Amino acid sequence: MKAFPIDPLNKKITEVKYNGDYKQIYDHINASTFDVATLYDNGDGAYIDDEGLFVENQHFWIHKNFPTPLAGIGLLLGLDEEGDSTAPKTTIEELIGDVKWVGDRHDVTVLVRFNPGMEDYRPHYFTE
């Protein structure tokens, strides 16, 4: 099935093959543990490195439906009624339009320091 890696270092969203085995997610996102950030009402979400904030030279991205920047590569997949991964219902074109590149750790640090107490950073990246 298809999946969409969101790569903030190279500022690219592409399509890859995913075989349905959760162990392959680790390879796609370069992680040893992962979590899921639900991004769409249709259940599509990004698998992200659960320890991504601790990675040296990390890069970040933000999605229009998620309030804070996300660390590292995300892998967009769908979810069925039983909790198993499926191909995303969201198109790659829609995903590309819904993602902005935040930058590296320094950029996130500046964003947080100049906006103390802010819980939703989307207004800095999306004007809708």
N, C-alpha and C positions, 0 to 999 in steps of 0.2 A: 504494500500500500504506500501511498505518498505521505510525506511529512515535510514540513517547512522549517529548516534551521534559520534562526535569526542571529546573525553574526555581527556583533557591534564593533569588533576590532577591524574587520574588513568592510563594514557598512554594507552588508549584502544579505538578502533573503533569497534562498534558492529552494529547489525541490529535490528531495532525496528519496530513496526507497527505504521503507521501514518494514521489517519482517514480522512485526507483532510481538517479538520477544523483548520484554522490558529491559533485558541486559544490553540490548543494542542501544538503548537510550543513553546509557553511560558513555558509550563511544561517540555518539553524535554530539553530546554536550561537553565532553572532556571532563567528566566528574565521577566521583565515587559514591555520591549520594545525590538524590534529587527530590524536588518538591514540584508541585504544579500550581501555576497561577492561572485561574480561570479568566479568560479574556473576552469571551463572547457568550451571549445568552443561549446559543445553540450547543453549549458544552465544550467548545474548542478551548484549549488551554495550552500554555507553554510549560514544558518540563524544563526546569532550571536547576543549576547546581545549588544544592542546599547549603554549601559552604562557600558560595561564590564571593561573598563579601570579604573572605580571608585570602583570596587569591592575589598574588603579586601582579602588578601591571594589568589589573582588571579593567574592562571597558563595559559601559552601561548603555541601556536603551530604555525607552518608555513607550507604553502602549496607551492609546486614547481611552481605553476602558479600565486602566489600572492606575491608581493614584501615585505610585512611587516608581523611581527607576529600578530596573531589574539588572542584576549582575551577570555578565557572561553570556554565553550562547544559550538561546532558548530553542526548544524544538516544539513547534505547534503540531498538535494531534487532536483528534476528536475523542469522544468518550461515548460508549453505548450504555444502555440501561443497566447492564451488569457490572459496569466499572472497567470494562476492557477498552484498550485503545483502538481507535478506528481512524480512518483517513479524515482529515479535517473537512468540515462542511464549508468553511471560509475559503474563498479563493485566494491565490497568492497575490493577485492584484489588490484585493481589499486589504490584506495584511500589510502589504507594502505601504499603502496609504495611511494605515493606522499606527505605524511605528515611526518614532523619531530617535535619532542617535544622540545620546547624552554626552558621551566622551569618556574620559578616564576617571580614576579616583580623585584626582585634583579637581576636575570639573564638578563632580558630585559634592565634594567638600565645600567648594565655594558656594554652590547652590544652597546647601544646607545652612552654612554660616550666615549668609545674607538674608535668609528667610527663616529665622528661629521660630520653632513651634509649628511650622507649616506641615500639614499632613497630606496635602494633595498638590503635587508639583505639575500637574497637567497644564494649568494655565500658562506656564513658562514655555510650553512646547506646542500647544494646540490653541488656535484662536477661535474655534467654533463655539 
